[in-house]
Amino acid sequence: MAVIIILTVFLGGVVALRTYMAQQQMRLDTISRDIERSRNYFDELRAARAELQSPSVLLQKARIIGMVPVWGTKVLEIPADVAAEVAATVGKVDVDVAIGAGSPLEEFGKVKAKTGSTR
């Protein structure tokens, strides 16, 4: 009689364990499907982003809003007196501009004084 009770409890435990394992496997399958769907969606978004960033699409969108391509650039140098005048009218004047640069010999002396060099 005790053997039958032990055997029944043991088989009940095995059935409960198998049921739990089946539930966990179903949960694992659901998670795996979600991961696969997320990866596919990520790939779709990456492809869409690549298409939107392609030069041909950017050129087309730029033309729609009235932009035109630039074929060359030209760098203009601004004279120091013009830059100083603009800075003064804006109200942002650097100390060097306000005081004046001075002669090259004075500038050399200032550098030597700051570095502490005697040579």
N, C-alpha and C positions, 0 to 999 in steps of 0.2 A: 504494500500500500504506500509506503514512504517513497519507494522508487517511482511509482506512478506520479505522485505529487511533485517530486523533484524533476522528473522528466517533463511534466506539464508546465512547470514554472520555467524550466530551461527553454522549452519550445516557444512558450509565450514571449520570453525575452528575445529569442532569435527573431520571431515575427515582428516584435516592436522595433528591434534594431534595423531590420530590413525595411520596415515602413519609414523609419527616420532617414535612412540612407536614400530611399527613393525620393522623399521630399526634398532632401538637400540636393540631389541630382537634378530635380526639376528646377530648383532655385538657381543652380549653377548654369543650367541650359538657358534660362531666362536672362541671366546676366551676360552670358556669352552672346546671345542674340542682340542684346542692347549694345554691347561693345562693337559688334560687327556693324550694326546700323549707324552707330556714332562715327565709326571709321569711314564708312561710305559717305556719310553726310559731310565729314571733314574733307574728304577728297573732292566732293562736288563743290564745296565752298572754295577750296584752294584752286580748282580749275576756273571757277568764276572770277576769282581775284586775279589770276594770271591773265585771263582774257581782258579784264577791265584795265589792267596795267600795261597791256601790249601797246607798242608805239602807234600802231594803226588806229586803235580805238581812241587813244589819247589825242591823236591828231584830229580825228573826226569830231570828238567832243569839243576840242579847242576851236575848231572852225565853226561849230554850231553857235558858240558864244561870242564869235567875232575875233578870235585871236588869230594871228598870222605868224608863220615861222620867221625866226631871225636868221639871217644869212651871214652876219658878221657882227663883231662887236668892236667898239672903239673906246679906248680908255683915255680920258682927258685928265691932264694934270691941273690941279687948282693952284694958282699962285698963292704964296704964303700970306701976302697982304690981303687977298680976297678972303681966304679962310679966316684970318684974324678979324676982318670986318664982320663977317657973318657970325662968328662966334661971339663977338661983342654985342651985336644986335640981338642975338638970341639970349644973351645973358650968361652964357657958359664960357668963361674965359679961363684958360689954363694959366698957372702961375708963370710959366716960361713966356707966354705971349704977353702977359700984363707987364712983367718986369722988363722984358726985352732980352734977346739972346746975348747981346754983348759981342765983344770980339772973340775970335778963336783962341787967343791967348788967355783971355779971362775964363773962358769955358774950360780950357786945359787946367788952369789953376784951381777951378772949382772941383774938377774931377780928382785932381791930386790931393786936395784937402779932404775930400770925402773918403778916399781910399787910404789916406795916411801914408802915402808913398812919398819918399824924398828924392827919388831918382827921376 
